[in-house]
Amino acid sequence: MPVEMPRGMPFSVGTWSQVSKRKRRHFLTHAHKDHCNGILTHCSFPIYSIPLTKSLVLHNYPQSFFLFFLSKEI
């Protein structure tokens, strides 16, 4: 079941829906399938993640090559 961010927040974290598509920022903390569900159809840019998460998403969803990730080291 998708999780929605509280109303009025300008960002989303690990959720992809029609509502999250209107957000200005997206954070993907890890690449579990439940957090990537809908990423291809309801994504807007950019997606902030660590390099490992980006690599796992690109590996698990090869059709996601077009997604714009901003990888951040921690």
PDB file with one MODEL, atoms N, CA, C and O in Angstrom:
MODEL        1
ATOM      1  N   MET A   1       0.844  -1.167   0.000  1.00  0.00           N
ATOM      2  CA  MET A   1       0.000   0.000   0.000  1.00  0.00           C
ATOM      3  C   MET A   1       0.896   1.239   0.000  1.00  0.00           C
ATOM      4  O   MET A   1       1.780   1.350   0.850  1.00  0.00           O
ATOM      5  N   PRO A   2       0.690   2.172  -0.933  1.00  0.00           N
ATOM      6  CA  PRO A   2       1.537   3.357  -0.984  1.00  0.00           C
ATOM      7  C   PRO A   2       1.331   4.269   0.216  1.00  0.00           C
ATOM      8  O   PRO A   2       0.234   4.370   0.765  1.00  0.00           O
ATOM      9  N   VAL A   3       2.383   4.909   0.596  1.00  0.00           N
ATOM     10  CA  VAL A   3       2.345   5.853   1.705  1.00  0.00           C
ATOM     11  C   VAL A   3       2.356   7.254   1.120  1.00  0.00           C
ATOM     12  O   VAL A   3       3.150   7.540   0.224  1.00  0.00           O
ATOM     13  N   GLU A   4       1.502   8.121   1.603  1.00  0.00           N
ATOM     14  CA  GLU A   4       1.467   9.508   1.141  1.00  0.00           C
ATOM     15  C   GLU A   4       2.105  10.413   2.184  1.00  0.00           C
ATOM     16  O   GLU A   4       1.983  10.186   3.388  1.00  0.00           O
ATOM     17  N   MET A   5       2.771  11.418   1.708  1.00  0.00           N
ATOM     18  CA  MET A   5       3.356  12.418   2.583  1.00  0.00           C
ATOM     19  C   MET A   5       2.236  13.325   3.105  1.00  0.00           C
ATOM     20  O   MET A   5       1.192  13.452   2.465  1.00  0.00           O
ATOM     21  N   PRO A   6       2.450  13.948   4.250  1.00  0.00           N
ATOM     22  CA  PRO A   6       1.444  14.889   4.763  1.00  0.00           C
ATOM     23  C   PRO A   6       1.164  16.003   3.757  1.00  0.00           C
ATOM     24  O   PRO A   6       2.054  16.407   3.008  1.00  0.00           O
ATOM     25  N   ARG A   7      -0.050  16.488   3.742  1.00  0.00           N
ATOM     26  CA  ARG A   7      -0.436  17.557   2.818  1.00  0.00           C
ATOM     27  C   ARG A   7       0.417  18.809   3.045  1.00  0.00           C
ATOM     28  O   ARG A   7       0.782  19.149   4.170  1.00  0.00           O
ATOM     29  N   GLY A   8       0.712  19.466   1.947  1.00  0.00           N
ATOM     30  CA  GLY A   8       1.444  20.720   2.019  1.00  0.00           C
ATOM     31  C   GLY A   8       2.952  20.590   2.009  1.00  0.00           C
ATOM     32  O   GLY A   8       3.656  21.592   1.881  1.00  0.00           O
ATOM     33  N   MET A   9       3.457  19.382   2.140  1.00  0.00           N
ATOM     34  CA  MET A   9       4.906  19.193   2.109  1.00  0.00           C
ATOM     35  C   MET A   9       5.394  19.357   0.673  1.00  0.00           C
ATOM     36  O   MET A   9       4.762  18.832  -0.244  1.00  0.00           O
ATOM     37  N   PRO A  10       6.506  20.074   0.447  1.00  0.00           N
ATOM     38  CA  PRO A  10       6.998  20.297  -0.915  1.00  0.00           C
ATOM     39  C   PRO A  10       7.863  19.158  -1.436  1.00  0.00           C
ATOM     40  O   PRO A  10       8.470  19.286  -2.499  1.00  0.00           O
ATOM     41  N   PHE A  11       7.933  18.043  -0.706  1.00  0.00           N
ATOM     42  CA  PHE A  11       8.770  16.928  -1.138  1.00  0.00           C
ATOM     43  C   PHE A  11       8.082  15.612  -0.811  1.00  0.00           C
ATOM     44  O   PHE A  11       7.123  15.566  -0.040  1.00  0.00           O
ATOM     45  N   SER A  12       8.597  14.537  -1.418  1.00  0.00           N
ATOM     46  CA  SER A  12       8.116  13.200  -1.098  1.00  0.00           C
ATOM     47  C   SER A  12       9.319  12.326  -0.774  1.00  0.00           C
ATOM     48  O   SER A  12      10.432  12.582  -1.235  1.00  0.00           O
ATOM     49  N   VAL A  13       9.081  11.297   0.018  1.00  0.00           N
ATOM     50  CA  VAL A  13      10.140  10.366   0.409  1.00  0.00           C
ATOM     51  C   VAL A  13       9.664   8.956   0.114  1.00  0.00           C
ATOM     52  O   VAL A  13       8.778   8.435   0.790  1.00  0.00           O
ATOM     53  N   GLY A  14      10.259   8.343  -0.903  1.00  0.00           N
ATOM     54  CA  GLY A  14       9.976   6.948  -1.218  1.00  0.00           C
ATOM     55  C   GLY A  14       8.545   6.638  -1.573  1.00  0.00           C
ATOM     56  O   GLY A  14       8.078   5.528  -1.317  1.00  0.00           O
ATOM     57  N   THR A  15       7.835   7.578  -2.152  1.00  0.00           N
ATOM     58  CA  THR A  15       6.467   7.320  -2.575  1.00  0.00           C
ATOM     59  C   THR A  15       6.244   7.954  -3.943  1.00  0.00           C
ATOM     60  O   THR A  15       6.739   9.046  -4.218  1.00  0.00           O
ATOM     61  N   TRP A  16       5.499   7.264  -4.792  1.00  0.00           N
ATOM     62  CA  TRP A  16       5.301   7.699  -6.171  1.00  0.00           C
ATOM     63  C   TRP A  16       3.836   7.543  -6.532  1.00  0.00           C
ATOM     64  O   TRP A  16       3.349   6.423  -6.689  1.00  0.00           O
ATOM     65  N   SER A  17       3.131   8.652  -6.665  1.00  0.00           N
ATOM     66  CA  SER A  17       1.718   8.649  -6.999  1.00  0.00           C
ATOM     67  C   SER A  17       1.408   9.926  -7.770  1.00  0.00           C
ATOM     68  O   SER A  17       2.300  10.737  -8.017  1.00  0.00           O
ATOM     69  N   GLN A  18       0.154  10.104  -8.147  1.00  0.00           N
ATOM     70  CA  GLN A  18      -0.236  11.343  -8.820  1.00  0.00           C
ATOM     71  C   GLN A  18       0.079  12.553  -7.949  1.00  0.00           C
ATOM     72  O   GLN A  18       0.512  13.587  -8.458  1.00  0.00           O
ATOM     73  N   VAL A  19      -0.134  12.432  -6.647  1.00  0.00           N
ATOM     74  CA  VAL A  19       0.137  13.546  -5.727  1.00  0.00           C
ATOM     75  C   VAL A  19       1.631  13.826  -5.654  1.00  0.00           C
ATOM     76  O   VAL A  19       2.044  14.985  -5.710  1.00  0.00           O
ATOM     77  N   SER A  20       2.451  12.780  -5.528  1.00  0.00           N
ATOM     78  CA  SER A  20       3.892  12.996  -5.405  1.00  0.00           C
ATOM     79  C   SER A  20       4.495  13.537  -6.696  1.00  0.00           C
ATOM     80  O   SER A  20       5.552  14.168  -6.669  1.00  0.00           O
ATOM     81  N   LYS A  21       3.843  13.301  -7.811  1.00  0.00           N
ATOM     82  CA  LYS A  21       4.351  13.812  -9.085  1.00  0.00           C
ATOM     83  C   LYS A  21       4.378  15.338  -9.097  1.00  0.00           C
ATOM     84  O   LYS A  21       5.174  15.936  -9.823  1.00  0.00           O
ATOM     85  N   ARG A  22       3.522  15.970  -8.306  1.00  0.00           N
ATOM     86  CA  ARG A  22       3.480  17.432  -8.246  1.00  0.00           C
ATOM     87  C   ARG A  22       4.485  18.024  -7.258  1.00  0.00           C
ATOM     88  O   ARG A  22       4.599  19.245  -7.156  1.00  0.00           O
ATOM     89  N   LYS A  23       5.203  17.189  -6.541  1.00  0.00           N
ATOM     90  CA  LYS A  23       6.188  17.670  -5.567  1.00  0.00           C
ATOM     91  C   LYS A  23       7.439  18.178  -6.274  1.00  0.00           C
ATOM     92  O   LYS A  23       7.764  17.729  -7.373  1.00  0.00           O
ATOM     93  N   ARG A  24       8.137  19.111  -5.642  1.00  0.00           N
ATOM     94  CA  ARG A  24       9.340  19.690  -6.242  1.00  0.00           C
ATOM     95  C   ARG A  24      10.581  18.837  -6.020  1.00  0.00           C
ATOM     96  O   ARG A  24      11.502  18.874  -6.837  1.00  0.00           O
ATOM     97  N   ARG A  25      10.627  18.083  -4.953  1.00  0.00           N
ATOM     98  CA  ARG A  25      11.797  17.268  -4.622  1.00  0.00           C
ATOM     99  C   ARG A  25      11.341  15.875  -4.239  1.00  0.00           C
ATOM    100  O   ARG A  25      10.271  15.686  -3.660  1.00  0.00           O
ATOM    101  N   HIS A  26      12.181  14.903  -4.575  1.00  0.00           N
ATOM    102  CA  HIS A  26      11.903  13.504  -4.241  1.00  0.00           C
ATOM    103  C   HIS A  26      13.156  12.892  -3.633  1.00  0.00           C
ATOM    104  O   HIS A  26      14.260  13.069  -4.147  1.00  0.00           O
ATOM    105  N   PHE A  27      12.973  12.178  -2.543  1.00  0.00           N
ATOM    106  CA  PHE A  27      14.082  11.501  -1.887  1.00  0.00           C
ATOM    107  C   PHE A  27      13.787  10.009  -1.894  1.00  0.00           C
ATOM    108  O   PHE A  27      12.699   9.574  -1.516  1.00  0.00           O
ATOM    109  N   LEU A  28      14.769   9.237  -2.328  1.00  0.00           N
ATOM    110  CA  LEU A  28      14.648   7.785  -2.307  1.00  0.00           C
ATOM    111  C   LEU A  28      15.740   7.271  -1.388  1.00  0.00           C
ATOM    112  O   LEU A  28      16.923   7.316  -1.726  1.00  0.00           O
ATOM    113  N   THR A  29      15.337   6.781  -0.221  1.00  0.00           N
ATOM    114  CA  THR A  29      16.299   6.394   0.806  1.00  0.00           C
ATOM    115  C   THR A  29      16.875   5.006   0.600  1.00  0.00           C
ATOM    116  O   THR A  29      17.993   4.719   1.028  1.00  0.00           O
ATOM    117  N   HIS A  30      16.107   4.146  -0.057  1.00  0.00           N
ATOM    118  CA  HIS A  30      16.592   2.800  -0.346  1.00  0.00           C
ATOM    119  C   HIS A  30      15.756   2.221  -1.483  1.00  0.00           C
ATOM    120  O   HIS A  30      14.714   2.770  -1.841  1.00  0.00           O
ATOM    121  N   ALA A  31      16.220   1.116  -2.041  1.00  0.00           N
ATOM    122  CA  ALA A  31      15.638   0.607  -3.286  1.00  0.00           C
ATOM    123  C   ALA A  31      14.721  -0.599  -3.098  1.00  0.00           C
ATOM    124  O   ALA A  31      14.585  -1.408  -4.015  1.00  0.00           O
ATOM    125  N   HIS A  32      14.090  -0.740  -1.931  1.00  0.00           N
ATOM    126  CA  HIS A  32      13.114  -1.826  -1.779  1.00  0.00           C
ATOM    127  C   HIS A  32      11.987  -1.628  -2.782  1.00  0.00           C
ATOM    128  O   HIS A  32      11.634  -0.497  -3.117  1.00  0.00           O
ATOM    129  N   LYS A  33      11.429  -2.726  -3.253  1.00  0.00           N
ATOM    130  CA  LYS A  33      10.395  -2.632  -4.287  1.00  0.00           C
ATOM    131  C   LYS A  33       9.197  -1.806  -3.851  1.00  0.00           C
ATOM    132  O   LYS A  33       8.596  -1.121  -4.679  1.00  0.00           O
ATOM    133  N   ASP A  34       8.834  -1.852  -2.578  1.00  0.00           N
ATOM    134  CA  ASP A  34       7.675  -1.071  -2.139  1.00  0.00           C
ATOM    135  C   ASP A  34       7.948   0.428  -2.187  1.00  0.00           C
ATOM    136  O   ASP A  34       7.006   1.219  -2.238  1.00  0.00           O
ATOM    137  N   HIS A  35       9.205   0.833  -2.173  1.00  0.00           N
ATOM    138  CA  HIS A  35       9.548   2.242  -2.272  1.00  0.00           C
ATOM    139  C   HIS A  35       9.774   2.682  -3.720  1.00  0.00           C
ATOM    140  O   HIS A  35       9.845   3.879  -3.999  1.00  0.00           O
ATOM    141  N   CYS A  36       9.884   1.739  -4.624  1.00  0.00           N
ATOM    142  CA  CYS A  36      10.078   2.058  -6.044  1.00  0.00           C
ATOM    143  C   CYS A  36       8.812   1.857  -6.857  1.00  0.00           C
ATOM    144  O   CYS A  36       8.766   2.218  -8.033  1.00  0.00           O
ATOM    145  N   ASN A  37       7.790   1.286  -6.247  1.00  0.00           N
ATOM    146  CA  ASN A  37       6.539   1.047  -6.945  1.00  0.00           C
ATOM    147  C   ASN A  37       5.955   2.361  -7.460  1.00  0.00           C
ATOM    148  O   ASN A  37       5.669   3.263  -6.673  1.00  0.00           O
ATOM    149  N   GLY A  38       5.779   2.473  -8.767  1.00  0.00           N
ATOM    150  CA  GLY A  38       5.221   3.673  -9.370  1.00  0.00           C
ATOM    151  C   GLY A  38       6.248   4.701  -9.794  1.00  0.00           C
ATOM    152  O   GLY A  38       5.882   5.742 -10.337  1.00  0.00           O
ATOM    153  N   ILE A  39       7.526   4.439  -9.562  1.00  0.00           N
ATOM    154  CA  ILE A  39       8.561   5.421  -9.869  1.00  0.00           C
ATOM    155  C   ILE A  39       8.605   5.767 -11.356  1.00  0.00           C
ATOM    156  O   ILE A  39       8.916   6.901 -11.718  1.00  0.00           O
ATOM    157  N   LEU A  40       8.300   4.806 -12.211  1.00  0.00           N
ATOM    158  CA  LEU A  40       8.374   5.050 -13.655  1.00  0.00           C
ATOM    159  C   LEU A  40       7.201   5.858 -14.177  1.00  0.00           C
ATOM    160  O   LEU A  40       7.345   6.596 -15.153  1.00  0.00           O
ATOM    161  N   THR A  41       6.049   5.732 -13.548  1.00  0.00           N
ATOM    162  CA  THR A  41       4.860   6.418 -14.058  1.00  0.00           C
ATOM    163  C   THR A  41       4.536   7.721 -13.327  1.00  0.00           C
ATOM    164  O   THR A  41       3.859   8.589 -13.879  1.00  0.00           O
ATOM    165  N   HIS A  42       5.012   7.862 -12.101  1.00  0.00           N
ATOM    166  CA  HIS A  42       4.631   9.034 -11.305  1.00  0.00           C
ATOM    167  C   HIS A  42       5.830   9.821 -10.801  1.00  0.00           C
ATOM    168  O   HIS A  42       5.791  10.390  -9.710  1.00  0.00           O
ATOM    169  N   CYS A  43       6.884   9.854 -11.588  1.00  0.00           N
ATOM    170  CA  CYS A  43       8.095  10.527 -11.148  1.00  0.00           C
ATOM    171  C   CYS A  43       8.209  11.894 -11.794  1.00  0.00           C
ATOM    172  O   CYS A  43       7.886  12.068 -12.969  1.00  0.00           O
ATOM    173  N   SER A  44       8.668  12.854 -11.021  1.00  0.00           N
ATOM    174  CA  SER A  44       9.137  14.114 -11.567  1.00  0.00           C
ATOM    175  C   SER A  44      10.556  14.293 -11.034  1.00  0.00           C
ATOM    176  O   SER A  44      11.006  13.514 -10.195  1.00  0.00           O
ATOM    177  N   PHE A  45      11.237  15.279 -11.500  1.00  0.00           N
ATOM    178  CA  PHE A  45      12.674  15.350 -11.229  1.00  0.00           C
ATOM    179  C   PHE A  45      13.006  16.485 -10.281  1.00  0.00           C
ATOM    180  O   PHE A  45      12.225  17.430 -10.177  1.00  0.00           O
ATOM    181  N   PRO A  46      14.105  16.434  -9.603  1.00  0.00           N
ATOM    182  CA  PRO A  46      15.080  15.360  -9.507  1.00  0.00           C
ATOM    183  C   PRO A  46      14.731  14.378  -8.385  1.00  0.00           C
ATOM    184  O   PRO A  46      13.842  14.627  -7.570  1.00  0.00           O
ATOM    185  N   ILE A  47      15.451  13.264  -8.368  1.00  0.00           N
ATOM    186  CA  ILE A  47      15.346  12.278  -7.298  1.00  0.00           C
ATOM    187  C   ILE A  47      16.684  12.283  -6.568  1.00  0.00           C
ATOM    188  O   ILE A  47      17.724  12.023  -7.173  1.00  0.00           O
ATOM    189  N   TYR A  48      16.660  12.574  -5.284  1.00  0.00           N
ATOM    190  CA  TYR A  48      17.871  12.576  -4.479  1.00  0.00           C
ATOM    191  C   TYR A  48      18.051  11.200  -3.852  1.00  0.00           C
ATOM    192  O   TYR A  48      17.115  10.644  -3.277  1.00  0.00           O
ATOM    193  N   SER A  49      19.248  10.659  -3.965  1.00  0.00           N
ATOM    194  CA  SER A  49      19.548   9.354  -3.381  1.00  0.00           C
ATOM    195  C   SER A  49      21.052   9.233  -3.207  1.00  0.00           C
ATOM    196  O   SER A  49      21.817  10.070  -3.687  1.00  0.00           O
ATOM    197  N   ILE A  50      21.462   8.191  -2.522  1.00  0.00           N
ATOM    198  CA  ILE A  50      22.885   7.891  -2.473  1.00  0.00           C
ATOM    199  C   ILE A  50      23.230   7.066  -3.714  1.00  0.00           C
ATOM    200  O   ILE A  50      22.336   6.470  -4.315  1.00  0.00           O
ATOM    201  N   PRO A  51      24.493   7.017  -4.108  1.00  0.00           N
ATOM    202  CA  PRO A  51      24.873   6.289  -5.317  1.00  0.00           C
ATOM    203  C   PRO A  51      24.443   4.817  -5.321  1.00  0.00           C
ATOM    204  O   PRO A  51      24.061   4.296  -6.369  1.00  0.00           O
ATOM    205  N   LEU A  52      24.496   4.147  -4.181  1.00  0.00           N
ATOM    206  CA  LEU A  52      24.107   2.745  -4.113  1.00  0.00           C
ATOM    207  C   LEU A  52      22.623   2.576  -4.456  1.00  0.00           C
ATOM    208  O   LEU A  52      22.260   1.675  -5.212  1.00  0.00           O
ATOM    209  N   THR A  53      21.774   3.430  -3.907  1.00  0.00           N
ATOM    210  CA  THR A  53      20.339   3.354  -4.204  1.00  0.00           C
ATOM    211  C   THR A  53      20.097   3.583  -5.687  1.00  0.00           C
ATOM    212  O   THR A  53      19.319   2.859  -6.310  1.00  0.00           O
ATOM    213  N   LYS A  54      20.750   4.574  -6.251  1.00  0.00           N
ATOM    214  CA  LYS A  54      20.614   4.845  -7.685  1.00  0.00           C
ATOM    215  C   LYS A  54      21.017   3.622  -8.500  1.00  0.00           C
ATOM    216  O   LYS A  54      20.308   3.241  -9.430  1.00  0.00           O
ATOM    217  N   SER A  55      22.136   3.009  -8.166  1.00  0.00           N
ATOM    218  CA  SER A  55      22.608   1.824  -8.894  1.00  0.00           C
ATOM    219  C   SER A  55      21.616   0.672  -8.800  1.00  0.00           C
ATOM    220  O   SER A  55      21.365  -0.019  -9.787  1.00  0.00           O
ATOM    221  N   LEU A  56      21.055   0.466  -7.615  1.00  0.00           N
ATOM    222  CA  LEU A  56      20.091  -0.622  -7.441  1.00  0.00           C
ATOM    223  C   LEU A  56      18.812  -0.374  -8.224  1.00  0.00           C
ATOM    224  O   LEU A  56      18.260  -1.302  -8.816  1.00  0.00           O
ATOM    225  N   VAL A  57      18.336   0.859  -8.237  1.00  0.00           N
ATOM    226  CA  VAL A  57      17.132   1.177  -9.011  1.00  0.00           C
ATOM    227  C   VAL A  57      17.393   0.945 -10.490  1.00  0.00           C
ATOM    228  O   VAL A  57      16.572   0.334 -11.173  1.00  0.00           O
ATOM    229  N   LEU A  58      18.516   1.420 -10.991  1.00  0.00           N
ATOM    230  CA  LEU A  58      18.845   1.240 -12.406  1.00  0.00           C
ATOM    231  C   LEU A  58      19.034  -0.229 -12.759  1.00  0.00           C
ATOM    232  O   LEU A  58      18.737  -0.645 -13.879  1.00  0.00           O
ATOM    233  N   HIS A  59      19.526  -1.012 -11.812  1.00  0.00           N
ATOM    234  CA  HIS A  59      19.700  -2.450 -12.042  1.00  0.00           C
ATOM    235  C   HIS A  59      18.347  -3.169 -12.026  1.00  0.00           C
ATOM    236  O   HIS A  59      18.072  -3.996 -12.895  1.00  0.00           O
ATOM    237  N   ASN A  60      17.509  -2.853 -11.044  1.00  0.00           N
ATOM    238  CA  ASN A  60      16.219  -3.530 -10.901  1.00  0.00           C
ATOM    239  C   ASN A  60      15.174  -3.048 -11.901  1.00  0.00           C
ATOM    240  O   ASN A  60      14.254  -3.788 -12.249  1.00  0.00           O
ATOM    241  N   TYR A  61      15.314  -1.831 -12.353  1.00  0.00           N
ATOM    242  CA  TYR A  61      14.384  -1.228 -13.306  1.00  0.00           C
ATOM    243  C   TYR A  61      15.190  -0.642 -14.471  1.00  0.00           C
ATOM    244  O   TYR A  61      15.343   0.576 -14.557  1.00  0.00           O
ATOM    245  N   PRO A  62      15.706  -1.491 -15.365  1.00  0.00           N
ATOM    246  CA  PRO A  62      16.566  -0.984 -16.440  1.00  0.00           C
ATOM    247  C   PRO A  62      15.876   0.052 -17.321  1.00  0.00           C
ATOM    248  O   PRO A  62      16.549   0.876 -17.940  1.00  0.00           O
ATOM    249  N   GLN A  63      14.572   0.026 -17.387  1.00  0.00           N
ATOM    250  CA  GLN A  63      13.845   1.013 -18.183  1.00  0.00           C
ATOM    251  C   GLN A  63      13.828   2.386 -17.513  1.00  0.00           C
ATOM    252  O   GLN A  63      13.292   3.339 -18.078  1.00  0.00           O
ATOM    253  N   SER A  64      14.403   2.498 -16.326  1.00  0.00           N
ATOM    254  CA  SER A  64      14.424   3.771 -15.605  1.00  0.00           C
ATOM    255  C   SER A  64      15.654   4.605 -15.921  1.00  0.00           C
ATOM    256  O   SER A  64      15.940   5.573 -15.217  1.00  0.00           O
ATOM    257  N   PHE A  65      16.382   4.248 -16.963  1.00  0.00           N
ATOM    258  CA  PHE A  65      17.610   4.968 -17.305  1.00  0.00           C
ATOM    259  C   PHE A  65      17.380   6.461 -17.509  1.00  0.00           C
ATOM    260  O   PHE A  65      18.308   7.257 -17.362  1.00  0.00           O
ATOM    261  N   PHE A  66      16.146   6.850 -17.848  1.00  0.00           N
ATOM    262  CA  PHE A  66      15.843   8.251 -18.130  1.00  0.00           C
ATOM    263  C   PHE A  66      15.641   9.084 -16.870  1.00  0.00           C
ATOM    264  O   PHE A  66      15.604  10.312 -16.945  1.00  0.00           O
ATOM    265  N   LEU A  67      15.508   8.435 -15.713  1.00  0.00           N
ATOM    266  CA  LEU A  67      15.273   9.176 -14.481  1.00  0.00           C
ATOM    267  C   LEU A  67      16.495  10.016 -14.133  1.00  0.00           C
ATOM    268  O   LEU A  67      17.632   9.590 -14.337  1.00  0.00           O
ATOM    269  N   PHE A  68      16.256  11.184 -13.618  1.00  0.00           N
ATOM    270  CA  PHE A  68      17.334  12.089 -13.258  1.00  0.00           C
ATOM    271  C   PHE A  68      17.606  11.996 -11.755  1.00  0.00           C
ATOM    272  O   PHE A  68      16.835  12.496 -10.937  1.00  0.00           O
ATOM    273  N   PHE A  69      18.713  11.348 -11.415  1.00  0.00           N
ATOM    274  CA  PHE A  69      19.108  11.179 -10.023  1.00  0.00           C
ATOM    275  C   PHE A  69      20.190  12.189  -9.661  1.00  0.00           C
ATOM    276  O   PHE A  69      21.109  12.434 -10.442  1.00  0.00           O
ATOM    277  N   LEU A  70      20.078  12.759  -8.501  1.00  0.00           N
ATOM    278  CA  LEU A  70      21.156  13.537  -7.916  1.00  0.00           C
ATOM    279  C   LEU A  70      21.679  12.715  -6.748  1.00  0.00           C
ATOM    280  O   LEU A  70      21.057  12.668  -5.686  1.00  0.00           O
ATOM    281  N   SER A  71      22.803  12.079  -6.941  1.00  0.00           N
ATOM    282  CA  SER A  71      23.354  11.219  -5.898  1.00  0.00           C
ATOM    283  C   SER A  71      24.164  12.032  -4.915  1.00  0.00           C
ATOM    284  O   SER A  71      24.962  12.888  -5.294  1.00  0.00           O
ATOM    285  N   LYS A  72      23.946  11.751  -3.660  1.00  0.00           N
ATOM    286  CA  LYS A  72      24.628  12.442  -2.573  1.00  0.00           C
ATOM    287  C   LYS A  72      25.362  11.429  -1.725  1.00  0.00           C
ATOM    288  O   LYS A  72      24.787  10.423  -1.307  1.00  0.00           O
ATOM    289  N   GLU A  73      26.626  11.692  -1.471  1.00  0.00           N
ATOM    290  CA  GLU A  73      27.406  10.857  -0.565  1.00  0.00           C
ATOM    291  C   GLU A  73      27.047  11.228   0.867  1.00  0.00           C
ATOM    292  O   GLU A  73      26.789  12.389   1.185  1.00  0.00           O
ATOM    293  N   ILE A  74      27.040  10.207   1.722  1.00  0.00           N
ATOM    294  CA  ILE A  74      26.803  10.500   3.144  1.00  0.00           C
ATOM    295  C   ILE A  74      27.963  10.008   3.962  1.00  0.00           C
ATOM    296  O   ILE A  74      27.964  10.156   5.184  1.00  0.00           O
TER     297      ILE A  74
ENDMDL
END
